[in-house]
Amino acid sequence: MELRSQEMRKNAPELDPLRIGTGWKPEDLSKTQVMIESTYGDSHPGSGHLNILVEEVRKGIEEAGGHGARYYCTDICDGESQGTDGINYSLVSREMIANMIEIHANATPFDAGVYLASCDKGLPGNLMGLARVNIPAVVVPGGTMNAGPEMLTLEQLGKYSAQYQRGEIDEEKLNWAKCNACPSCGACSFIGTASTMQIMAEALGLALPGSALMPATSPDLLTFAREAGALAVKLASMPDMRPGDIVIMESFENAILVHAAISGSTNCLLHIPAIAHEFGIEITGDTFDRLHRNARYLLDIRPAGRWPAECFYYAGGVPAIMEEIRGHLHLDVMTVTGKTLGENLDELKRNGFYERCEKWLEEFNKRYQVSLTREDIIRPYDEAIGTDGSIAILRGNLAPEGAVIKHTACPKEMFRAVLRARPFDSEEECLDAVLKHKVQKGDAVFIRYEGPKGSGMPEMFYTSEAISSDKELGKSIALITDGRFSGASTGPVIGHCSPEAVDCGPIALVEEGDLIEIDVEARKLNIIGIDGERRTMEEVAAVLEERRRNWKPREPKYKSGALRLFSQHAASPMKGAYLEY
């Protein structure tokens, strides 16, 4: 089998001298050529350390007889742009990363790829890109940062900020939290979107078993990076081991069952459908809802649980989760190792993987003077935290295409409620009303025109934190939006409401005083009354139709650049908000 890189050399005589000018040695030109694609950059802690791992990958490639070339497309940080218009660029950046990977790989073809990323848009962008390119590929998740003093983790900053604005803590306490929440590189130390997507990469079979969400400071991560480089060279000579050969519908079903077990981020409902789309597979919110029903929720990690994310690896990581739900998984799916999922799990038990994890847990216990066991972090199947997964898809006349709620992070009081509508056309207006106590118990607070086409689909993080950290509002109101939430968000929050307001979805037609029905167990989200009075569903439909006739489209928020392109072509939130051309 002739390698793609060697075919390219025959057709492009300038290629060899240009690569020699880049630093390649003449003898490198005929080797297996591996593209090392990463989001390395000084953009945030999740990507700032990746070049260390890139160099380990290069060593592994070299040792296996190949040559590695470094390519970069760094990602942005939602946390750094949170609360500003910069957050509007977050989701579109996923598309641009996937596009750049396609360009990098196809402009000068490679024989295989290794993809390194840690965070919530970089990793999905890389997974979309590797699917689109479809050359043999290995993913190296960039790991998680350590917790700070008192086990402080970044998702707690929203709580501290809201408490400071309400006068409940002083500036000194807020500054202490700011200075100690990110003590190392790696993804934020909770099961947010970054952590969730690292776990999804392994669950899909594209990363080495046991490599997801390790502490970024661990020497074990360097070993995995080196092994990934060597594996990429091996895969280049195996014609049936491309991502499109490995990842099938059953792979996605496995990943979604793992998502249920870890109480993964709701943003996964944007990323998994978009990744599946690149593989030619349709995943919808209904797929998540079906698989989450009756699924066991096992992971006691923040934000829904008690412990920082580094504990996930100490308890055995993705393999330990998969062992607990083993009876529900497709064990015969192929993985990047060239072995099935079941074979990988059995091999880990034989080679001492869990014993090594246990030693790291002992070190954690000494550091924080606690006495955690593996079962404190990953519950046994029969002692699950919950038995109905972690998310639900709600539908009704308010969300005909669906909306998502993370019910494991929602107070039980809000599982079934009838609330009064308080609509706002931007997060800024809504947050101001919440902080100034203009929102009352029993309100259904709406933030609309924040979907993919409306403003790029930013996170409603500060508003959700202001509500969930309020002792009264956190259990008596709901926040409903066509935008999205941070993986760190907790409380009575419902996102991805589809169709979005810009497309004249029903969320655009809600008026002050409408009665809103939420029923998580029945999966309902409906407008059931007008002006504070209950009406029949037929009467509500007639009112909504009248409002629709009077509704006027908004002037596009963005008239140039990447966000204009995104707003013109983004799919519905419940489809994954990928670009439809």
C-alpha positions in Angstrom: 0.0 0.0 0.0 1.5 3.3 -1.1 1.2 6.1 1.5 -0.8 9.2 0.6 2.2 11.4 1.4 4.4 9.6 -1.1 1.8 10.0 -3.9 1.8 13.8 -3.1 5.6 14.0 -3.5 5.3 12.6 -7.0 2.8 15.2 -8.1 4.3 18.3 -6.3 8.1 18.6 -6.9 8.3 21.7 -4.8 7.1 19.8 -1.7 10.4 18.2 -0.8 12.6 21.3 -0.9 10.0 23.3 1.0 9.9 20.7 3.7 13.7 20.6 3.8 13.6 24.4 4.3 11.2 23.9 7.2 13.7 21.7 9.0 12.9 18.2 7.6 15.9 16.0 6.9 16.0 14.4 3.4 15.6 11.0 5.0 12.3 12.2 6.7 10.6 12.7 3.4 10.0 9.0 2.7 8.8 8.2 6.2 5.2 7.8 7.3 4.1 11.4 7.7 1.9 12.3 10.7 0.1 15.6 11.2 0.1 16.6 14.8 -2.8 19.0 15.2 -3.3 20.8 18.5 -5.0 23.8 20.0 -1.7 24.9 21.7 -1.5 28.6 22.4 -1.4 31.1 25.2 -5.2 31.4 25.1 -6.0 29.6 28.4 -4.8 26.8 30.7 -6.5 24.1 28.7 -4.2 24.8 25.7 -1.1 26.5 27.3 0.6 23.2 28.1 -0.2 21.2 25.0 3.1 21.8 23.2 4.8 19.7 25.9 2.5 16.8 24.9 3.0 17.6 21.2 6.8 17.0 21.6 6.1 13.7 23.3 3.9 12.7 20.4 6.7 13.6 18.0 9.1 11.4 20.0 6.7 8.5 19.7 6.3 9.0 16.0 10.0 9.2 15.5 10.6 6.0 17.6 8.1 4.2 15.4 9.8 5.2 12.2 7.6 8.1 11.2 8.0 11.9 11.0 5.6 14.3 12.8 4.7 17.8 11.6 3.1 20.3 14.0 0.0 22.2 13.0 -1.9 24.6 15.3 -5.3 26.2 15.5 -5.8 27.4 19.0 -9.1 27.8 20.7 -10.7 30.5 22.8 -11.9 30.3 26.4 -15.5 30.7 27.4 -14.4 31.6 30.9 -12.2 34.5 29.7 -14.9 35.9 27.5 -17.8 35.2 29.9 -20.2 38.1 30.4 -19.0 39.9 27.3 -19.8 39.8 23.6 -16.7 37.8 23.1 -18.6 34.7 24.3 -20.6 34.9 21.1 -17.6 33.7 19.2 -17.3 30.5 21.2 -19.5 28.1 19.3 -18.5 29.4 15.8 -14.9 28.8 16.8 -15.7 25.0 16.8 -16.6 25.2 13.2 -13.5 27.2 12.3 -11.2 24.7 14.0 -12.8 21.9 12.1 -12.4 23.9 8.9 -8.7 24.5 9.5 -8.0 20.9 10.2 -9.7 20.0 6.9 -7.5 22.6 5.2 -4.3 21.5 6.9 -4.8 17.8 6.2 -6.0 18.1 2.6 -3.7 20.9 1.3 -0.6 18.7 1.9 -1.9 15.2 2.6 -0.6 13.1 5.6 -0.8 9.4 6.3 -2.2 9.8 9.8 -3.0 12.4 12.4 -2.7 12.9 16.2 -5.1 15.4 17.6 -4.5 17.2 21.0 -7.0 19.4 22.7 -8.5 19.8 26.2 -11.4 22.1 26.1 -15.0 22.6 25.2 -14.7 23.9 21.6 -11.2 22.8 20.7 -11.9 19.1 21.3 -15.2 19.0 19.5 -13.7 20.9 16.6 -10.8 18.4 16.4 -13.3 15.5 16.5 -15.3 17.1 13.7 -12.2 17.8 11.7 -10.7 14.3 12.1 -14.0 12.8 11.0 -14.1 15.0 7.9 -10.5 14.3 7.0 -10.8 10.6 7.8 -7.2 9.6 7.9 -6.0 7.2 10.6 -6.2 9.2 13.8 -5.5 9.1 17.6 -6.8 11.7 20.0 -4.8 12.8 23.0 -7.0 14.6 25.6 -5.1 17.3 27.4 -6.2 16.5 30.9 -7.6 18.5 33.8 -6.1 21.1 36.1 -5.6 20.4 39.8 -7.9 21.7 42.4 -6.8 24.7 44.5 -6.7 25.2 48.3 -9.8 24.0 50.1 -10.5 22.0 46.8 -11.5 25.2 45.1 -12.4 24.8 41.4 -13.3 27.4 38.8 -17.0 26.7 38.5 -17.4 28.1 42.0 -16.3 31.6 40.7 -19.8 32.3 39.4 -21.2 31.7 42.9 -18.5 33.9 44.5 -19.2 36.7 41.9 -23.0 36.6 42.6 -22.4 36.6 46.3 -20.1 39.6 46.0 -22.6 41.6 43.9 -25.3 40.9 46.5 -22.9 42.1 49.3 -22.7 38.6 50.9 -18.9 38.4 50.7 -16.2 41.1 50.5 -13.7 41.8 47.7 -10.9 40.1 49.6 -12.8 36.8 49.5 -13.6 37.2 45.9 -10.0 38.0 45.0 -8.8 34.9 47.0 -11.1 32.7 44.9 -9.8 34.3 41.7 -6.2 33.8 42.6 -6.5 30.1 43.6 -9.1 28.6 41.3 -6.7 27.7 38.5 -3.5 26.4 40.0 -2.2 24.5 36.9 -2.8 23.9 33.2 -5.5 21.6 32.0 -9.3 21.8 31.6 -11.3 23.2 34.5 -11.5 20.8 37.3 -15.2 19.8 37.1 -17.4 17.9 34.8 -18.1 20.8 32.5 -18.1 20.7 28.7 -14.3 20.4 28.4 -14.1 17.4 30.8 -17.2 15.8 29.2 -15.7 16.0 25.7 -12.4 14.5 26.8 -14.4 11.6 28.2 -16.5 11.4 25.0 -13.3 11.1 22.9 -12.3 8.0 24.8 -15.8 6.6 25.0 -16.1 6.9 21.2 -12.9 4.7 20.9 -10.7 7.4 19.4 -8.3 7.9 22.4 -6.2 5.4 24.2 -8.0 3.6 27.0 -7.7 5.3 30.3 -6.2 8.6 28.9 -9.2 10.9 29.2 -9.2 13.6 32.0 -6.0 12.7 33.6 -4.4 15.5 35.7 -2.5 17.6 33.2 0.5 17.6 35.6 0.7 13.7 35.7 3.7 12.0 34.1 1.3 9.3 33.0 -0.1 11.8 30.4 3.3 12.2 28.8 3.5 8.4 28.4 0.1 8.3 26.8 1.1 11.1 24.4 4.2 9.2 23.3 2.2 6.0 22.8 -0.3 7.9 20.7 2.4 9.0 18.4 3.7 5.5 17.9 0.2 4.2 17.4 -0.5 6.7 14.6 2.4 5.4 12.6 1.1 1.9 13.0 -2.4 2.8 12.0 -1.2 4.5 8.8 -0.4 1.1 7.3 -3.8 -0.4 8.3 -6.3 0.4 5.6 -9.4 -0.4 7.6 -8.6 1.7 10.7 -9.7 5.2 9.7 -12.1 7.0 12.1 -15.0 6.3 9.7 -14.3 2.6 10.1 -14.1 2.8 13.9 -16.9 5.1 14.8 -20.4 3.8 14.1 -23.8 4.3 15.7 -23.1 1.9 18.4 -20.0 3.9 19.4 -22.1 7.0 19.8 -24.6 5.0 21.9 -21.8 3.9 24.2 -20.6 7.5 24.5 -24.1 8.7 25.4 -24.5 6.0 28.1 -21.2 7.2 29.6 -22.6 10.8 29.3 -25.5 9.7 31.4 -23.3 8.0 34.0 -21.1 11.1 34.5 -23.9 13.6 34.4 -22.2 15.2 31.5 -22.6 18.8 30.2 -25.7 19.8 28.2 -23.4 21.3 25.6 -22.7 17.7 24.6 -26.1 17.8 22.9 -24.6 20.4 20.6 -21.3 18.6 20.0 -22.2 14.9 19.7 -24.8 15.5 17.0 -22.4 17.8 15.1 -19.6 15.2 15.3 -22.0 12.5 14.3 -23.0 14.6 11.3 -19.4 14.6 10.1 -19.5 10.8 10.3 -22.8 10.7 8.3 -24.7 9.5 11.4 -27.8 11.2 12.8 -27.9 11.8 16.5 -30.6 14.0 18.0 -31.8 15.1 21.4 -34.3 12.2 21.2 -31.3 9.8 21.0 -30.0 11.2 24.3 -33.4 11.2 25.9 -33.9 7.5 25.0 -30.6 6.3 26.3 -30.7 8.4 29.4 -34.0 7.0 30.5 -33.3 4.4 33.2 -29.6 4.9 32.9 -27.5 5.0 36.0 -25.8 8.2 37.1 -22.7 7.2 39.0 -20.1 10.0 39.2 -19.8 12.2 42.3 -17.8 15.0 40.7 -18.6 18.7 40.6 -20.7 20.6 39.6 -23.5 18.1 40.4 -21.2 16.2 42.8 -18.7 16.8 45.6 -15.2 16.2 44.3 -12.9 17.9 41.8 -12.4 16.3 38.4 -8.8 15.1 39.0 -10.5 12.4 41.2 -12.1 10.9 38.1 -8.8 9.5 37.0 -7.8 8.4 40.5 -11.0 6.3 40.6 -10.3 4.6 37.3 -11.6 7.1 34.7 -13.6 6.1 31.7 -12.7 2.4 32.0 -14.1 2.3 35.6 -17.3 3.9 34.5 -17.6 1.5 31.6 -17.1 -1.5 33.9 -20.0 -0.4 36.0 -22.3 -0.1 33.0 -20.7 -2.9 31.0 -23.9 -4.8 30.6 -25.4 -2.0 28.6 -22.5 -1.3 26.3 -21.7 -2.5 22.8 -18.5 -4.3 23.7 -17.8 -5.5 20.2 -17.2 -2.0 18.7 -13.7 -1.4 17.3 -11.4 1.2 18.9 -8.3 3.0 17.9 -6.1 0.3 19.6 -7.2 -2.2 16.9 -9.0 -4.1 19.6 -12.7 -4.1 20.6 -13.9 -2.1 23.6 -14.4 -5.3 25.6 -10.9 -6.4 24.8 -9.5 -3.1 26.0 -11.4 -3.2 29.3 -10.2 -6.7 30.0 -6.6 -5.8 29.2 -6.7 -2.8 31.6 -7.7 -5.1 34.4 -4.7 -7.4 33.6 -2.0 -4.7 33.2 -2.3 -3.0 36.6 -4.1 0.2 35.4 -6.5 0.4 38.4 -3.7 -0.3 40.8 -1.8 2.7 39.4 -4.9 4.9 39.7 -5.3 3.8 43.3 -1.8 5.1 44.1 -2.7 8.5 42.8 -5.8 8.5 44.9 -3.7 7.9 48.0 -1.6 10.9 47.1 -4.7 13.1 46.7 -5.9 11.9 50.2 -2.7 12.9 51.7 -2.7 16.3 50.0 -6.2 17.3 51.3 -6.3 15.1 54.4 -9.3 13.1 53.3 -10.0 9.4 53.0 -11.7 8.9 49.7 -12.2 5.5 48.1 -12.9 4.7 44.5 -16.5 4.0 45.4 -16.9 7.5 46.9 -16.1 9.0 43.4 -17.6 6.4 41.0 -20.5 4.7 42.7 -21.2 1.0 42.1 -24.0 0.3 39.7 -26.4 -0.8 42.4 -25.6 2.2 44.5 -26.2 4.8 41.8 -26.8 8.5 42.6 -29.7 8.5 40.2 -31.5 6.0 38.0 -32.8 8.1 35.1 -29.6 9.5 33.5 -28.9 13.2 33.9 -30.6 15.1 31.1 -34.1 15.2 29.6 -35.5 16.5 26.4 -38.7 18.6 26.9 -41.2 19.2 24.1 -44.4 21.0 23.7 -45.9 24.1 22.1 -43.1 26.2 23.5 -40.3 23.9 22.1 -41.7 21.8 19.2 -38.1 20.7 18.3 -37.1 20.2 21.9 -35.2 21.8 24.8 -32.7 20.3 27.2 -32.6 20.3 31.0 -29.9 18.7 33.2 -32.3 17.3 35.8 -29.5 16.1 38.1 -28.5 19.7 38.7 -32.1 20.9 39.1 -34.0 21.3 42.4 -36.7 18.7 42.7 -39.2 21.5 43.5 -38.9 22.5 39.8 -39.5 19.1 38.2 -43.2 20.0 37.9 -44.3 23.6 38.0 -46.6 26.2 36.5 -44.9 29.6 36.3 -45.5 33.2 35.1 -43.5 34.3 32.0 -41.0 37.1 32.3 -39.4 37.4 28.8 -36.2 39.3 28.1 -34.6 39.8 24.7 -30.9 39.6 26.0 -29.0 38.2 28.9 -27.9 41.6 30.0 -31.5 42.7 30.7 -32.3 39.5 32.5 -29.2 39.4 34.7 -29.9 43.0 35.7 -33.4 42.2 36.7 -32.4 39.1 38.7 -29.6 40.9 40.6 -31.9 43.9 41.4 -34.6 41.5 42.7 -37.1 42.4 40.0 -37.7 38.7 39.4 -40.1 37.1 41.8 -40.9 33.6 43.0 -43.0 31.7 40.5 -41.5 33.4 37.4 -40.4 31.7 34.3 -37.5 33.9 33.1 -36.9 33.9 29.4 -33.7 34.9 27.6 -34.3 34.8 23.9 -32.6 35.9 20.6 -29.4 34.2 22.0 -29.5 31.1 19.8 -27.0 30.2 17.0 -28.6 32.5 14.5 -29.5 35.2 17.0 -26.1 35.9 18.6 -23.9 32.9 18.2 -25.5 30.9 21.1 -23.5 32.2 24.1 -23.7 30.7 27.5 -26.2 32.2 30.0 -23.7 31.4 32.8 -23.9 34.4 35.1 -27.7 34.6 35.0 -27.9 30.9 35.8 -25.4 31.3 38.6 -27.2 34.3 40.0 -30.4 32.3 40.1 -29.0 29.0 41.5 -27.0 30.7 44.2 -30.0 32.7 45.5 -31.6 30.6 48.3 -35.2 31.6 47.3 -35.0 32.0 43.5 -33.0 28.8 43.0 -35.9 26.6 44.0 -38.8 28.7 42.8 -38.2 30.0 39.3 -36.9 28.6 36.0 -34.6 30.1 33.3 -35.6 29.2 29.7 -33.5 30.2 26.7 -32.7 29.4 23.1 -29.1 30.0 24.2 -27.0 27.5 26.0 -25.4 27.0 29.5 -22.0 26.4 30.8 -21.1 22.8 31.7 -20.8 24.3 35.2 -24.3 25.6 35.4 -26.7 24.3 38.0 -30.2 25.1 38.9 -33.6 25.2 37.2 -32.3 26.0 33.7 -33.6 24.9 30.3 -31.6 25.6 27.2 -31.4 25.0 23.4 -35.1 25.9 23.1 -35.9 25.1 19.4 -36.8 26.6 17.0 -34.9 29.7 18.2 -36.4 33.1 18.5 -34.8 34.5 15.3 -36.6 31.8 13.3 -39.9 32.8 15.0 -39.9 29.8 17.3 -42.6 30.0 20.0 -40.1 31.3 22.4 -40.2 34.6 20.4 -44.0 34.8 20.9 -44.0 34.5 24.7 -45.5 37.6 26.5 -45.5 38.8 30.1 -47.9 36.8 32.2 -48.2 33.7 30.0 -48.5 30.6 32.1 -45.6 28.1 31.5 -45.9 24.4 32.3 -42.7 22.4 33.1 -43.0 18.7 33.7 -39.6 17.0 33.6 -40.8 13.4 34.2 -43.5 13.8 31.4 -41.0 15.7 29.2 -43.3 18.6 28.7 -42.7 22.3 28.1 -45.8 24.2 27.2 -47.6 27.6 27.2 -50.8 26.7 29.0 -52.3 30.1 29.8 -52.5 33.7 28.6 -52.4 36.8 30.8 -52.3 34.7 33.9 -55.3 32.6 33.1 -55.4 29.0 32.0 -56.6 28.3 28.5 -57.3 25.2 26.4 -54.4 24.2 24.1 -56.6 25.2 21.1 -57.1 28.6 22.6 -53.3 29.0 23.2 -52.6 27.9 19.7 -54.9 30.5 18.3 -53.3 33.2 20.4 -49.8 32.1 19.3 -50.9 32.2 15.7 -52.1 35.7 16.0 -48.8 36.8 17.7 -46.9 35.0 14.9 -48.7 37.1 12.2 -47.7 40.3 14.1 -44.1 39.2 14.8 -41.5 41.1 12.9 -38.0 39.6 12.1 -35.1 41.4 13.8 -32.4 43.1 12.0 -29.4 40.7 11.9 -27.1 41.3 14.8 -23.9 40.7 12.7 -23.4 42.1 9.3 -19.9 40.9 8.6 -17.3 38.4 9.6 -17.4 34.9 11.1 -20.6 35.5 13.2 -22.5 36.7 10.1 -21.5 33.5 8.3 -22.6 31.5 11.4 -25.9 33.3 11.8 -26.8 32.6 8.2 -25.9 28.9 8.1 -26.2 27.5 11.6 -28.5 24.5 12.1 -31.0 24.4 14.9 -29.7 24.1 18.5 -31.2 20.6 18.8 -29.5 19.5 15.6 -26.1 20.5 16.9 -25.8 24.1 15.5 -23.3 23.0 12.9 -22.9 24.9 9.7 -25.3 23.9 6.9 -24.1 25.0 3.5 
